[in-house]
Structure formats: C-alpha cells, structure tokens
C-alpha cells in the first residue's frame, strides 16, 4: 500500500478524534520507511552508548569534568547569545539548515570519550529545543532524531580520534590527519542520515535528489567551517585550558549573524512554491549576465514557458495540489538545463530560462534542443497527489515554449522577453505542447493535450 493511499484512506475513514496515549504522537503518521530509519538510528545510538559504557571510558583526560562542563556551557551560551538570530532563521526558512552547535559537539568528540561527548550533544540540543525549536512548532520526534544523528556522529568521530595518541594529537602531522578524518566522518554521518530521511519523506525519491541535497555547496562549506572551528576549539582547550573556549564565542556569534543575512537574501530572491528565482531576482541576474555576454560579443537565449491548461488542475483539486504540480514542473525544467543557466518563475504557471552561450550560428538550434528536452520532460511527468476523492496521479502535463536569441531577436532583456513571450503565445495558438523560437520560426509538431488525473483503484 502506497503512502498516498494511506493518507487518502486516513483522511476519509478515520474519526476526527485520535485515541489517547502514544498513538496520538505525530511520529506514527510518518511513512513506514522513514519511521524504520528513525527507529534504527535511535536504536543504534542506544546500542553504541551502552557498548561504550560497558567497555569502560578508558583513560580520561585531565580535567575531563571541567572540559565537559565548559563545552556544554559554551554551547548553551552561544545559543542564548544568538537566540533572536536562530528564531529568525527558523521563521524565514522552515527547511532543515545547518546550526552552529557542532563547534562544541565536535570539540567534545575530540577531547572526550564517545559516551561523554554524547552527553554534551544531548544537553546542548535539549536546550536548543527548549529555547528555539519548541516555540517554532518543531515536533519532538524530529528533535529526537536530529539529536540521535549528532550523537552518532560524535561517537564515530571520537572513535576515529581514538586511533591517535592524545599527547601527539595536536603536535604532529599524523594527529592533524586524524582530526581531519574525524571531521569528515562526523560531517558524513550527520548529513547522510538527515538528508536520507528528507529524501525518503518526499513523494519523488531519486538518487539524483539525494546527491543534490547532500552536495549543496553553501551548506557543505558552512558545515565544514563550523567543524573546523570545533577542531580549533579542541586544540585551544587542550593546549591552554578549558577557560580559553570563551574566546571562540564572539566569532561564532558573528558567523551566526552572517549566515542569517545570507539566508534572508536567498529567501528574498527565491519563489517559495518552486524554489526557483522569483521574477525580480531573475530580472536582476539576467540583466547582469546579458551585459557580460554583450560585451564579449556572445550569444544567449531566453525561453518563456507556460504550463498548458493549468487552470483545470486548480479548479478540480485546489491550489495546494496546483502548487505541487508547479514544483514538479520547476524541478523538471531545472533538471534539463545547466547549472549556470538562470531559471525563474514569473508568476502563475509561467517560467523563464536564460541560456547563455549556446552554440548555433544562425537561428536557434542549441536553444531549441534544450526547449525540446524540457517539453518532453514535462510531458513525461507523473505527479502523485492525495486528492479529496482519493489518491490520484496527474500526468499528460504539457508546456508551450517560446524563445528569443541575443543578438538576432533583440539587444536587451526587455526586447528578448517581448519576442519570447509572443513566440510562446504563438505556440499556444498553434496547438499547445509546442515550441516556437523567434518571431518567424515554425512550431515543432506536437498534439494537443490536457493534464489528466488517473485515480488508483
């Protein structure tokens, strides 16, 4: 039985009042594969902690209790100092983002045995939940899973650190290599588990989606920078004493505010429904790209795309389902262009793409090939939805595309958009599911089509 069926069945058949007790927890509404991964990770954490305590903590570093207290207190103080920033980050972007507490949890993994470092992580994340996440409505099962992934990452990093002798950890090349390896292991364990749950929770789970999420450059760089600060914190505490950890608080707070500025800039330039550039941000970036291309004497193409018969989806299923379809189409368009191409949403069901530097002497051969790939990709889409009458699949989606090339069809962005928009409407009048490039191009052959929902029995 699919997830969509479960959701539809629950919406139609279950009574409004849930039974009391454990069955009311939101965690039980998760897909089975997600719930299985969550429980597996939590059991693994419990098992590794128990095994670590059973084997014994081994030789403890001098002032280990003071180190534990200082790192925990530093994590709490840094959260309190950035409380307003973290709440704004959470409000401006509800998707998972890198928090900066790994400075202290990774330092604990370097300086303390795995079980004790896990205690530092649990206390710090319990404080974050109490002060930030609970007020933002984050469900407890997400907090428990996040904490479990961090504890597992901490123990994995501590196991790597255990391969080196403590006296030479910060005084030799081999020690540096060990710390770097522990850093990478920490990042990999934490990121793979979190992104894995995100991918399994989505309706369209693909390996490419997993790789795209795990490889987002900004988040990866921020995570590595945070863990590097954790390594420096561990080195400072080991060399000069736990009290010197306080010196890391000011730069960490500044980094926190810098991350907020970047996040707000991204939110201001991103369309919330599709994740593409919004119209204003696309215009600004496209003008800059076209200026550079014009100075270099290069070429570029603007594509304007309009989803055919989209009003039928909204009228039948409502705007929430319509938003899901828009997001699927946006992902399809983004998947058929290069990383450097600019893709935006102009509003409604209209999208726009800037393709700089495509080959082709006369006409639009390179750009038309890209447009054709987009048309075929959209036509092949199947969007699973949980409709009011039961689970359904929306397919037979089509898109009409118009294009204009710099310099053949215009010399600035306004002219290119005007020509491309007119070409798109010519494609509409030619039967939809069609491409027209420039003011005089012949439409590509394609038949009329309408989005068709298929209800599963």
QUIRAUR-V881287 format. One record per helix or strand of 2 or more residues. SS is the DSSP state (h for helix, s for strand). FROM is the first residue (numbers start at 1). TO is the last residue. If there is no record, write none. Layout:
# QUIRAUR-V881287
ss = <SS/SS>
from = <FROM/FROM>
to = <TO/TO>
This chain:
# QUIRAUR-V881287
ss = <h/h/h/h/h/h/h/h/h/h/h/h/h/h/h/s/h/h/s/s/h/s/s/s/h/s/s>
from = <3/21/26/32/64/83/102/114/140/166/173/207/217/242/279/300/310/319/342/350/365/383/390/399/413/435/452>
to = <13/24/29/55/81/92/111/133/161/168/201/214/240/269/296/307/317/335/347/356/379/387/395/406/429/437/455>
